[in-house]
Amino acid sequence: MTAIPTIAELATPVVLLDRPRMEKNIRAMQEVCHAHGVELWPHIKTHKMVEVARRQLAAGARGLTCAKVGEAEAMLPSGVKRIFIAHSLVDVRVAPRLAALADQLDELRVAATSVAQTEALVKVAVATNRTLQVMLAVDTGLHREGVREVAAARAVAAIVADCPQLKLVGIYTHEGQIYGAKPEEQAAQAQAVLDRVSEIRDAIDPALPLCPGCSVTARMMAATGRVQVVRPGAYMFGDMALAVTSKVMTPAEVAIHVLVTVVDRPEPGLALIDAGSKVFSSDKTALGVHAMAVDGRDIQAVRLNEEHGYLRGADVDALKIGDRLQLMPAHVCPVINLTDFVTVVAGDSVEGRWSVDARGKVQ
Ligand SMILES: Cc1ncc(COP(=O)(O)O)c(C=O)c1O
């Protein structure tokens, strides 16, 4: 009998995906959605992996949200039948790829994000010679894409109605500004987001479904009875943003850790590790932390160079060269996009590797 490999045998730095934790997070979100009769269309920008998409769909996800056409193409082997590309498509050269996607799906949704963008989208849609479902973006406080007022929403809806290749099927928003809210402010901010999208929706067609998308708010949005779809992305992995700052999950539920090795102790109070911004990206929490120890010790990565991380904290002086520790990243999405594969684990046991299929698919 061959022994099951363990984490102790892995070379570092390496991104660990705890499969049972992730599957529990997938099930938990799906159960909330089922309980409230809300469709789940997870955003795959966080995981970019066919193996994860398969599990989300098997659990009951109605469709997948993608940021780019390349992400959507990469997810086709998951067996997905409905995809929403939640980005401002404007380049007519993308039409053949959209047509090919539409032919392989039951439903392809695209985004109408402003009057000017919708005018460009019409040209793209006509060139596909297919009927594309359209989701109207509403800005609810992130101040990125999305109509800012009712008049713009009505103008976008009119352009869509005039185009035989486009059909308006819903209203969406990404309420990412709520990552900056204190936990006790989240519910009120979520209600304000809903009030805003409802106002715009009611001015166009009160029958249109509301489809917000954010891991901080997904559960509370689903429970309001006011939305028909939620589209969270990071919920099945988690990170410091969700488990430490927003506190919508516990640190023990976070399914992605980075295993690193202490490679030097150049001065008291400082340990250098073998993972820097090429593993963690440059993202950090509002308090300036790129990653933190998951075992409860007071150890944080507070500075990164490309191939070095600087660990500080009250427990750093107990670290020795060669020690290995697991860190929870501040923001999981770029960590996944920086690695070719994740190592799949169940506790200490190593089960294998999954490739990050949509890694770098930014077109
Ligand atoms: C348009 C859109 N929808 C949904 C999401 C998912 O949000 P989260 O990462 O908070 O789960 C994002 C994230 O950036 C997004 O941009």
The ligand as an SDF file (V2000), in Angstrom:
LIG
                    3D

 16 16  0  0  0  0  0  0  0  0999 V2000
  -19.4650   42.1760  -11.7780 C   0  0  0  0  0  0  0  0  0  0  0  0
  -19.0910   41.3610  -10.5960 C   0  0  0  0  0  0  0  0  0  0  0  0
  -19.9800   40.4980  -10.0960 N   0  0  0  0  0  0  0  0  0  0  0  0
  -19.7140   39.7100   -9.0210 C   0  0  0  0  0  0  0  0  0  0  0  0
  -18.4890   39.7780   -8.3840 C   0  0  0  0  0  0  0  0  0  0  0  0
  -18.2030   38.8650   -7.2280 C   0  0  0  0  0  0  0  0  0  0  0  0
  -17.9190   39.5580   -6.0700 O   0  0  0  0  0  0  0  0  0  0  0  0
  -17.0870   38.9090   -4.8530 P   0  0  0  0  0  0  0  0  0  0  0  0
  -15.6980   38.7840   -5.3080 O   0  0  0  0  0  0  0  0  0  0  0  0
  -17.3020   39.8660   -3.7450 O   0  0  0  0  0  0  0  0  0  0  0  0
  -17.7070   37.6120   -4.5500 O   0  0  0  0  0  0  0  0  0  0  0  0
  -17.5160   40.6870   -8.8640 C   0  0  0  0  0  0  0  0  0  0  0  0
  -16.2040   40.8130   -8.2080 C   0  0  0  0  0  0  0  0  0  0  0  0
  -15.3610   41.5800   -8.5420 O   0  0  0  0  0  0  0  0  0  0  0  0
  -17.8250   41.4890   -9.9920 C   0  0  0  0  0  0  0  0  0  0  0  0
  -16.9410   42.3700  -10.4850 O   0  0  0  0  0  0  0  0  0  0  0  0
  1  2  1  0
  2  3  1  0
  2 15  2  0
  3  4  2  0
  4  5  1  0
  5  6  1  0
  5 12  2  0
  6  7  1  0
  7  8  1  0
  8  9  2  0
  8 10  1  0
  8 11  1  0
 12 13  1  0
 12 15  1  0
 13 14  2  0
 15 16  1  0
M  END
$$$$
